[in-house]
Amino acid sequence: MPLPPVYGHADARAMLASAARAGNLSQSLLVHGPAGIGKERMAMWLAQRVMCEAPRADGPCGQCRSCRSIDRLEHPDVHWFFPLPRPDAATPEKLRDKLEEARGVELEARRANPHHVPQFDKAPAYFMGTIQNLQRLAGMRPAVGSRKVFVVGDAEAMVPQESSQEAANAFLKLLEEPPADTTLILTSSNPGALLPTIKSRVLPIRLLRLTADEVRDFLVRELKMADGEAASLAAVSEGAIGRALRLAPAGGNAGTLQRQRETGRELLQAALADSEAARFAAANAVAPSGARGEFTGTLESLALWLRDLMAIAAGAPDTVAYAGADEALLRRLASRPGLRAEGVARAILHVQEAQEMAGGNVNPQLILSDLLRSVRRALS
């Protein structure tokens, strides 16, 4: 299946198209902005513009052989890299081979489902073997055109604990002396985590959050979601299609959304319960392994409940996402002695930390047990 069209970011696309038309497009770029707003899709759009055989004034034509093959993730000169969990391998050579094999499997999943949201049981990162595979491809001549394009998604993952400093330094060498026929497009939701030497060698392109209408249009057109349901989901997506996809892991399944909403409410009530046993019971109700997508969606829902609670506590009920009878519950919780908006903000930060841990190989029950205690302290 082809990639969906780019939603939003009209100003950034116009600027990049103008630079390409004038021959001033940088050879190395960093597309950065909040998570889930379509940075990698934007990078693939830019790859189309670079490789397009008949570009228009506003971007790639979308119809030529190069544009169509990039849409299908089949162009031999456009290479999409992303963080992956470390496979078991005895030697560096076998690690390189297994990482490239894993990249192929993930690309196939993205070809089969353009709305695919990666889920891993171990924390993904960039390892030395991945960068060596990238360097090898960069050193080769283009297969069918005159240029090669590399999209390096979530580039900040080159320097987490699970990765190695050597991977980032090896990539830095490629940035310092890229082949003349090569364009490098990095994306990052946390550019501050990149090595300063990497940031100094790329042209930054900042993308802003999408509007709720743009997210709604995506959900209606791409997921065939009913307009009312799409509008409700877009309202809590915080301008991020990726967030909307995580909240609707079954492609807009209303039952999944309702289940996650109810679970998030139960977790909030467990966090505020006087009994520690209630928090242990809520944590033990989560599967100790597997179902990472479901657990991530549950944490997203808890974060939304807390956001609404903060809105009520701060006197801004018009921004509440979960309305109706649930608003009455939020008002009761907001009236608890000692609860303040700043405490709810701290609780939301704890959920964000738990979401980062959930991306790694950490037992969800342990994550949730610690999270609920932290949320209670913050709200008290």
ROLUM-760870 format. One record per residue (C-alpha): x, y negated, z negated; residue number from 1. Coordinates in Angstrom, 1 decimal, m for minus. Each point is the difference from the previous one (the first is absolute). Layout:
BEGIN
+--------+--------+--------+-----+
:      x :      y :      z :   k :
+--------+--------+--------+-----+
:      X :      Y :      Z : NUM :
...
+--------+--------+--------+-----+
***
This chain:
BEGIN
+--------+--------+--------+-----+
:      x :      y :      z :   k :
+--------+--------+--------+-----+
:    0.0 :    0.0 :    0.0 :   1 :
:    1.3 :   m3.5 :    0.7 :   2 :
:    0.9 :   m2.5 :   m2.6 :   3 :
:   m2.8 :   m2.4 :   m1.0 :   4 :
:    0.2 :   m3.6 :    1.2 :   5 :
:    1.7 :   m2.6 :   m2.3 :   6 :
:   m2.5 :   m1.7 :   m2.2 :   7 :
:    0.8 :   m3.6 :   m1.1 :   8 :
:    3.5 :   m1.6 :   m0.1 :   9 :
:   m0.9 :   m2.1 :    3.1 :  10 :
:    2.4 :   m2.8 :   m0.9 :  11 :
:    2.9 :    2.3 :   m0.5 :  12 :
:   m0.7 :    1.9 :    3.3 :  13 :
:   m0.2 :   m3.3 :    1.9 :  14 :
:    3.4 :   m1.1 :   m1.5 :  15 :
:    1.6 :    3.3 :    0.9 :  16 :
:   m1.5 :    0.1 :    3.5 :  17 :
:    1.3 :   m3.6 :    0.6 :  18 :
:    3.5 :    0.9 :   m1.2 :  19 :
:    0.1 :    3.1 :    2.2 :  20 :
:   m1.3 :   m1.9 :    3.0 :  21 :
:    2.8 :   m2.6 :   m0.5 :  22 :
:    2.6 :    2.7 :   m0.4 :  23 :
:    0.6 :   m1.1 :   m3.6 :  24 :
:   m1.2 :    3.1 :   m1.8 :  25 :
:    2.5 :    1.1 :   m2.7 :  26 :
:    1.6 :    3.3 :    0.4 :  27 :
:   m0.5 :    0.8 :   m3.7 :  28 :
:   m3.2 :   m1.0 :   m1.9 :  29 :
:   m1.6 :    0.6 :   m3.4 :  30 :
:   m3.8 :    0.1 :    0.0 :  31 :
:   m1.1 :   m0.5 :   m3.7 :  32 :
:   m3.1 :   m0.7 :   m2.0 :  33 :
:   m2.4 :    1.7 :   m2.4 :  34 :
:   m0.5 :    3.8 :    0.2 :  35 :
:   m2.6 :    1.4 :    2.3 :  36 :
:   m0.5 :   m3.1 :    2.3 :  37 :
:    1.3 :    1.7 :    3.1 :  38 :
:    3.7 :   m0.8 :    0.1 :  39 :
:    1.0 :    3.2 :    1.8 :  40 :
:   m2.8 :   m0.2 :    2.4 :  41 :
:    1.2 :   m3.6 :    0.7 :  42 :
:    3.5 :    1.4 :    0.5 :  43 :
:   m1.3 :    2.5 :    2.6 :  44 :
:   m1.9 :   m2.8 :    1.8 :  45 :
:    3.3 :   m1.9 :    0.2 :  46 :
:    1.7 :    3.2 :    1.3 :  47 :
:   m2.6 :    0.0 :    2.7 :  48 :
:    0.8 :   m3.6 :    0.9 :  49 :
:    3.7 :    0.7 :    0.2 :  50 :
:   m0.5 :    3.1 :    2.2 :  51 :
:   m3.1 :   m1.2 :    2.0 :  52 :
:    0.4 :    0.1 :    3.8 :  53 :
:   m2.5 :   m2.8 :    0.7 :  54 :
:   m0.3 :   m2.1 :   m3.2 :  55 :
:   m2.7 :   m2.7 :   m0.3 :  56 :
:    0.5 :   m3.4 :   m1.5 :  57 :
:   m1.6 :    1.2 :   m3.3 :  58 :
:    1.8 :    3.3 :   m0.3 :  59 :
:    0.3 :    3.5 :    1.6 :  60 :
:   m2.4 :    0.9 :    2.8 :  61 :
:   m1.1 :    3.2 :   m1.7 :  62 :
:   m0.5 :    1.7 :    3.4 :  63 :
:    3.4 :    0.8 :    1.4 :  64 :
:    1.7 :    3.4 :   m0.5 :  65 :
:    2.2 :   m1.3 :   m2.8 :  66 :
:   m2.9 :   m1.6 :   m1.9 :  67 :
:   m2.1 :    3.1 :    0.2 :  68 :
:    2.8 :    2.4 :   m1.0 :  69 :
:    0.8 :   m2.2 :   m3.0 :  70 :
:   m3.7 :    0.0 :   m1.0 :  71 :
:    0.2 :    3.8 :    0.0 :  72 :
:    3.3 :    0.0 :   m1.9 :  73 :
:    1.7 :    1.8 :    2.9 :  74 :
:    2.4 :   m2.6 :    1.5 :  75 :
:    3.5 :    1.6 :    0.0 :  76 :
:    1.7 :   m3.4 :   m0.6 :  77 :
:   m2.2 :   m1.2 :   m2.9 :  78 :
:    0.9 :    1.7 :   m3.3 :  79 :
:   m2.1 :   m0.4 :   m3.2 :  80 :
:    1.7 :    0.8 :   m3.3 :  81 :
:   m1.5 :    0.0 :   m3.4 :  82 :
:    0.9 :    1.3 :   m3.5 :  83 :
:   m0.3 :    3.7 :   m0.6 :  84 :
:    0.4 :    2.3 :   m3.0 :  85 :
:    3.4 :    1.7 :   m0.3 :  86 :
:   m0.3 :    3.5 :    1.4 :  87 :
:    2.0 :    2.9 :   m1.5 :  88 :
:    3.3 :    0.4 :    2.0 :  89 :
:    3.3 :    1.6 :   m0.9 :  90 :
:    2.2 :   m2.2 :    2.3 :  91 :
:   m0.1 :   m3.6 :    1.3 :  92 :
:   m0.4 :    1.4 :    3.5 :  93 :
:   m3.1 :    2.1 :   m1.0 :  94 :
:   m1.4 :   m3.0 :   m1.9 :  95 :
:    0.2 :   m2.2 :    3.2 :  96 :
:   m1.7 :    2.7 :    2.0 :  97 :
:   m2.8 :    0.5 :   m2.6 :  98 :
:   m0.6 :   m3.7 :   m0.3 :  99 :
:   m0.3 :   m0.4 :    3.8 : 100 :
:   m2.4 :    3.0 :    0.0 : 101 :
:   m2.1 :   m1.5 :   m2.8 : 102 :
:   m0.1 :   m3.3 :    1.9 : 103 :
:   m1.3 :    1.9 :    3.0 : 104 :
:   m2.7 :    1.6 :   m2.1 : 105 :
:   m1.1 :   m3.3 :   m1.4 : 106 :
:   m0.1 :   m1.6 :    3.5 : 107 :
:   m2.2 :    2.8 :    1.2 : 108 :
:   m2.4 :   m0.6 :   m2.9 : 109 :
:   m0.1 :   m3.7 :    1.1 : 110 :
:   m0.6 :    0.9 :    3.6 : 111 :
:   m2.9 :    2.3 :   m1.0 : 112 :
:   m1.5 :   m2.7 :   m2.3 : 113 :
:    0.9 :   m3.6 :    0.5 : 114 :
:   m1.5 :   m0.8 :   m3.4 : 115 :
:    2.2 :    2.6 :   m1.8 : 116 :
:    1.1 :   m1.1 :   m3.5 : 117 :
:    3.2 :    1.9 :   m1.0 : 118 :
:   m0.2 :    1.9 :   m3.2 : 119 :
:    3.1 :    1.7 :   m1.5 : 120 :
:    0.5 :    2.1 :   m3.1 : 121 :
:    3.5 :   m1.5 :   m0.4 : 122 :
:    1.1 :   m3.6 :    0.2 : 123 :
:    1.0 :   m0.9 :    3.6 : 124 :
:    3.2 :   m1.9 :    0.7 : 125 :
:    2.6 :   m0.6 :    2.6 : 126 :
:    2.9 :    2.4 :   m0.3 : 127 :
:    3.4 :    0.0 :    1.7 : 128 :
:   m1.1 :    2.7 :    2.4 : 129 :
:   m2.9 :   m2.1 :    1.2 : 130 :
:    2.2 :   m3.0 :    0.7 : 131 :
:    2.5 :    2.3 :    1.8 : 132 :
:   m2.8 :    1.2 :    2.2 : 133 :
:   m1.0 :   m3.6 :    0.7 : 134 :
:    3.7 :   m0.9 :    0.8 : 135 :
:    0.3 :    2.9 :    2.4 : 136 :
:   m3.1 :   m1.0 :    1.9 : 137 :
:    1.1 :   m3.7 :    0.1 : 138 :
:    3.3 :    1.1 :    1.6 : 139 :
:   m1.7 :    1.8 :    2.9 : 140 :
:   m1.0 :   m1.7 :    3.3 : 141 :
:   m3.7 :   m0.7 :    0.5 : 142 :
:   m1.8 :    3.0 :    1.5 : 143 :
:   m2.4 :   m1.8 :    2.4 : 144 :
:    0.4 :   m3.8 :   m0.4 : 145 :
:    2.6 :   m2.6 :   m0.7 : 146 :
:   m0.4 :   m0.3 :   m3.7 : 147 :
:   m0.6 :    2.0 :   m3.2 : 148 :
:   m2.2 :   m1.2 :   m2.9 : 149 :
:    0.2 :    1.3 :   m3.6 : 150 :
:   m2.8 :   m0.6 :   m2.5 : 151 :
:    1.3 :    0.5 :   m3.5 : 152 :
:   m3.1 :    0.0 :   m2.4 : 153 :
:    0.2 :   m0.7 :   m3.7 : 154 :
:    3.7 :   m0.9 :    0.3 : 155 :
:    0.2 :   m0.8 :   m3.7 : 156 :
:    0.0 :    3.8 :   m0.6 : 157 :
:    3.6 :    0.1 :    1.0 : 158 :
:    1.1 :   m0.9 :   m3.5 : 159 :
:   m2.3 :    1.7 :   m2.5 : 160 :
:    1.3 :    2.4 :   m2.6 : 161 :
:   m0.9 :    3.0 :    2.1 : 162 :
:    2.0 :   m1.4 :    3.0 : 163 :
:    3.7 :   m0.9 :    0.2 : 164 :
:    1.9 :   m3.3 :    0.4 : 165 :
:    1.9 :    1.7 :    2.8 : 166 :
:   m3.2 :    0.1 :    2.2 : 167 :
:   m0.5 :   m3.8 :   m0.3 : 168 :
:    3.7 :   m0.7 :    0.7 : 169 :
:    0.0 :    2.3 :    3.0 : 170 :
:   m3.1 :   m1.8 :    1.4 : 171 :
:    1.7 :   m3.3 :   m0.7 : 172 :
:    2.8 :    0.9 :    2.4 : 173 :
:   m2.6 :    0.6 :    2.7 : 174 :
:   m1.5 :   m3.4 :   m0.7 : 175 :
:    3.4 :   m1.7 :    0.1 : 176 :
:    0.9 :    1.5 :    3.5 : 177 :
:   m3.2 :    1.2 :    1.6 : 178 :
:    0.3 :    1.3 :    3.6 : 179 :
:   m0.9 :   m2.7 :    2.5 : 180 :
:   m2.9 :    2.0 :    1.3 : 181 :
:   m1.6 :    0.6 :   m3.5 : 182 :
:   m2.7 :   m1.9 :   m1.9 : 183 :
:   m0.4 :    0.7 :   m3.7 : 184 :
:   m3.3 :   m0.8 :   m1.8 : 185 :
:   m0.1 :    0.5 :   m3.7 : 186 :
:   m3.1 :   m0.3 :   m2.2 : 187 :
:   m0.2 :   m0.5 :   m3.7 : 188 :
:   m2.6 :   m0.6 :   m2.7 : 189 :
:    2.8 :   m0.9 :   m2.4 : 190 :
:    2.8 :   m1.8 :    1.9 : 191 :
:    1.6 :   m1.0 :   m3.3 : 192 :
:    1.0 :    3.6 :   m0.4 : 193 :
:    2.1 :    0.0 :    3.2 : 194 :
:    3.7 :   m0.5 :   m0.2 : 195 :
:    0.8 :   m3.8 :    0.4 : 196 :
:    2.4 :    1.0 :    2.8 : 197 :
:   m2.8 :    1.7 :    1.9 : 198 :
:   m2.4 :   m3.0 :   m0.5 : 199 :
:    2.6 :   m2.4 :    1.3 : 200 :
:    0.2 :    1.8 :    3.3 : 201 :
:   m3.7 :    0.1 :    0.9 : 202 :
:   m2.5 :   m2.7 :    1.1 : 203 :
:   m2.8 :    0.1 :   m2.6 : 204 :
:   m3.6 :    0.0 :    1.3 : 205 :
:   m2.5 :   m0.4 :   m2.8 : 206 :
:   m3.6 :    1.4 :    0.4 : 207 :
:   m2.9 :   m1.1 :   m2.1 : 208 :
:   m2.9 :    1.9 :   m1.3 : 209 :
:   m2.9 :    0.7 :    2.4 : 210 :
:   m3.4 :   m1.6 :   m0.5 : 211 :
:   m2.8 :    2.1 :   m1.3 : 212 :
:   m1.7 :   m0.3 :    3.4 : 213 :
:    3.1 :    1.4 :    1.7 : 214 :
:    0.1 :    3.0 :   m2.4 : 215 :
:   m3.8 :    0.5 :    0.5 : 216 :
:    0.4 :    0.0 :    3.8 : 217 :
:    2.7 :    2.6 :   m0.3 : 218 :
:   m2.2 :    2.3 :   m2.1 : 219 :
:   m3.0 :   m0.4 :    2.3 : 220 :
:    1.8 :    0.4 :    3.3 : 221 :
:    2.7 :    2.5 :   m1.0 : 222 :
:   m1.7 :    2.1 :   m2.7 : 223 :
:   m3.5 :   m0.4 :    1.3 : 224 :
:   m1.1 :   m1.2 :   m3.5 : 225 :
:   m3.4 :   m1.6 :   m0.5 : 226 :
:    0.3 :   m3.8 :   m0.1 : 227 :
:   m1.3 :   m0.4 :   m3.5 : 228 :
:    2.3 :    2.7 :   m1.4 : 229 :
:    2.9 :   m1.4 :    1.9 : 230 :
:   m0.6 :   m3.5 :   m1.3 : 231 :
:   m0.1 :    1.3 :   m3.6 : 232 :
:    3.3 :    1.9 :    0.4 : 233 :
:    1.6 :   m3.0 :    1.8 : 234 :
:   m0.9 :   m2.2 :   m2.9 : 235 :
:    2.1 :    2.1 :   m2.4 : 236 :
:    2.8 :    0.7 :    2.4 : 237 :
:    2.0 :   m3.2 :   m0.8 : 238 :
:    0.6 :   m0.6 :    3.7 : 239 :
:    1.7 :    3.3 :    0.6 : 240 :
:   m1.2 :    2.6 :    2.4 : 241 :
:    2.3 :    2.5 :   m1.6 : 242 :
:   m1.7 :   m0.5 :   m3.4 : 243 :
:   m3.4 :    0.5 :    1.6 : 244 :
:    1.2 :    3.2 :    1.6 : 245 :
:    1.2 :    1.3 :   m3.4 : 246 :
:   m3.3 :   m0.9 :   m1.6 : 247 :
:   m1.7 :    1.9 :    2.8 : 248 :
:    2.2 :    3.0 :    0.5 : 249 :
:   m2.7 :    2.0 :    1.7 : 250 :
:   m0.4 :   m2.5 :    2.8 : 251 :
:   m2.7 :   m2.1 :   m1.7 : 252 :
:   m1.7 :    2.8 :   m1.9 : 253 :
:   m2.5 :   m1.7 :   m2.3 : 254 :
:    0.1 :    3.0 :   m2.4 : 255 :
:    3.7 :   m0.4 :   m0.4 : 256 :
:   m0.3 :   m3.7 :   m0.7 : 257 :
:   m2.7 :    0.6 :   m2.6 : 258 :
:    1.9 :    2.7 :   m1.7 : 259 :
:    3.1 :   m2.1 :   m0.3 : 260 :
:   m2.0 :   m2.9 :   m1.2 : 261 :
:   m1.6 :    2.1 :   m2.7 : 262 :
:    3.3 :    1.5 :   m1.0 : 263 :
:    1.6 :   m3.5 :   m0.3 : 264 :
:   m2.9 :   m1.1 :   m2.3 : 265 :
:    0.5 :    3.1 :   m2.2 : 266 :
:    3.7 :   m0.7 :   m0.3 : 267 :
:   m0.6 :   m3.6 :   m1.0 : 268 :
:   m2.4 :    1.1 :   m2.6 : 269 :
:    2.4 :    2.7 :   m1.2 : 270 :
:    2.8 :   m2.6 :   m0.3 : 271 :
:   m2.2 :   m2.1 :   m2.2 : 272 :
:   m1.4 :    2.8 :   m2.1 : 273 :
:    0.9 :    0.1 :   m3.7 : 274 :
:    0.9 :    3.7 :    0.2 : 275 :
:    3.4 :    1.0 :    1.3 : 276 :
:   m1.6 :    3.4 :    0.9 : 277 :
:   m2.1 :   m1.8 :    2.6 : 278 :
:    3.1 :   m1.1 :    1.8 : 279 :
:    1.6 :    3.4 :   m0.2 : 280 :
:   m3.2 :    1.5 :    1.4 : 281 :
:   m0.1 :   m2.4 :    2.9 : 282 :
:    3.7 :    0.6 :    0.8 : 283 :
:   m0.5 :    3.8 :   m0.1 : 284 :
:   m2.9 :   m0.2 :    2.3 : 285 :
:    2.4 :   m0.9 :    2.8 : 286 :
:    1.7 :    2.8 :    1.9 : 287 :
:    3.6 :    0.3 :   m1.1 : 288 :
:    1.3 :    0.3 :    3.6 : 289 :
:   m1.3 :   m0.3 :    3.5 : 290 :
:   m2.9 :   m2.3 :    1.2 : 291 :
:    2.4 :   m3.0 :    0.0 : 292 :
:   m2.3 :   m1.9 :    2.3 : 293 :
:   m3.0 :    0.5 :   m2.4 : 294 :
:    2.1 :   m1.1 :   m3.0 : 295 :
:    1.3 :   m3.1 :    1.8 : 296 :
:   m3.6 :   m0.9 :    0.9 : 297 :
:   m1.0 :    0.4 :   m3.7 : 298 :
:    2.8 :   m2.4 :   m1.1 : 299 :
:   m1.2 :   m2.5 :    2.7 : 300 :
:   m3.5 :    0.2 :   m1.4 : 301 :
:    1.2 :   m0.6 :   m3.6 : 302 :
:    1.9 :   m3.0 :    1.2 : 303 :
:   m3.2 :   m1.3 :    1.6 : 304 :
:   m1.9 :    0.4 :   m3.2 : 305 :
:    2.7 :   m1.9 :   m1.9 : 306 :
:    0.0 :   m2.7 :    2.6 : 307 :
:   m3.8 :   m0.4 :   m0.4 : 308 :
:    0.4 :    0.0 :   m3.7 : 309 :
:    2.6 :   m2.8 :    0.2 : 310 :
:   m2.4 :   m2.0 :    2.2 : 311 :
:   m2.8 :    0.4 :   m2.6 : 312 :
:    2.4 :   m0.9 :   m2.8 : 313 :
:    1.3 :   m3.0 :    1.9 : 314 :
:   m3.6 :   m1.3 :    0.7 : 315 :
:    0.0 :    0.8 :    3.8 : 316 :
:   m2.8 :    2.6 :    0.4 : 317 :
:   m0.5 :   m1.0 :    3.6 : 318 :
:    3.2 :    1.8 :    0.9 : 319 :
:   m1.1 :    3.4 :   m1.5 : 320 :
:    0.1 :    2.9 :    2.5 : 321 :
:   m2.0 :    2.6 :   m2.0 : 322 :
:   m3.3 :   m1.9 :   m0.4 : 323 :
:   m3.4 :    1.1 :   m1.2 : 324 :
:   m0.3 :    2.1 :   m3.2 : 325 :
:    3.8 :    0.3 :   m0.1 : 326 :
:    0.3 :   m3.7 :   m0.5 : 327 :
:   m2.0 :    0.4 :   m3.2 : 328 :
:    2.6 :    2.5 :   m1.2 : 329 :
:    2.8 :   m2.3 :    0.9 : 330 :
:   m1.6 :   m2.8 :   m2.0 : 331 :
:   m0.3 :    2.2 :   m3.1 : 332 :
:    3.6 :    1.0 :    0.3 : 333 :
:    1.1 :   m3.6 :    0.5 : 334 :
:   m1.8 :   m1.0 :   m3.2 : 335 :
:    2.2 :    2.3 :   m2.1 : 336 :
:    1.8 :   m1.8 :   m2.8 : 337 :
:    3.6 :   m0.8 :    1.0 : 338 :
:   m0.4 :    0.6 :    3.8 : 339 :
:    1.5 :   m2.8 :    2.1 : 340 :
:    0.6 :   m0.4 :    3.7 : 341 :
:    3.8 :    0.0 :   m0.4 : 342 :
:   m0.2 :    3.3 :   m1.7 : 343 :
:   m2.0 :    1.4 :    2.9 : 344 :
:    2.7 :   m1.3 :    2.3 : 345 :
:    2.6 :    2.0 :   m1.9 : 346 :
:   m2.2 :    3.1 :    0.2 : 347 :
:   m0.1 :   m0.4 :    3.8 : 348 :
:    3.8 :   m0.2 :    0.1 : 349 :
:    0.1 :    3.3 :   m1.9 : 350 :
:   m2.3 :    1.6 :    2.7 : 351 :
:    2.4 :   m1.3 :    2.7 : 352 :
:    2.9 :    1.7 :   m1.8 : 353 :
:   m2.0 :    3.2 :   m0.2 : 354 :
:   m0.7 :   m0.2 :    3.7 : 355 :
:    3.7 :   m0.2 :    0.7 : 356 :
:    0.6 :    3.0 :   m2.2 : 357 :
:   m2.8 :    1.9 :    1.8 : 358 :
:    2.0 :   m0.2 :    3.2 : 359 :
:    2.7 :    2.1 :   m1.6 : 360 :
:    0.2 :    3.5 :   m1.4 : 361 :
:   m1.6 :   m0.9 :   m3.4 : 362 :
:   m2.8 :    1.9 :   m1.6 : 363 :
:   m3.2 :   m2.0 :    0.4 : 364 :
:   m1.3 :    1.1 :   m3.4 : 365 :
:    3.2 :   m1.5 :   m1.6 : 366 :
:   m0.4 :   m3.2 :    2.1 : 367 :
:   m3.6 :   m0.4 :   m1.0 : 368 :
:    0.5 :    0.8 :   m3.7 : 369 :
:    2.7 :   m2.7 :   m0.3 : 370 :
:   m2.0 :   m2.5 :    2.1 : 371 :
:   m3.2 :    0.2 :   m2.0 : 372 :
:    1.9 :   m0.7 :   m3.2 : 373 :
:    1.8 :   m2.9 :    1.7 : 374 :
:   m3.3 :   m1.4 :    1.2 : 375 :
:   m1.6 :    0.2 :   m3.4 : 376 :
:    2.9 :   m1.9 :   m1.6 : 377 :
:   m0.2 :   m2.7 :    2.7 : 378 :
:   m3.7 :   m0.4 :   m0.4 : 379 :
:    0.2 :   m0.1 :   m3.8 : 380 :
+--------+--------+--------+-----+
***
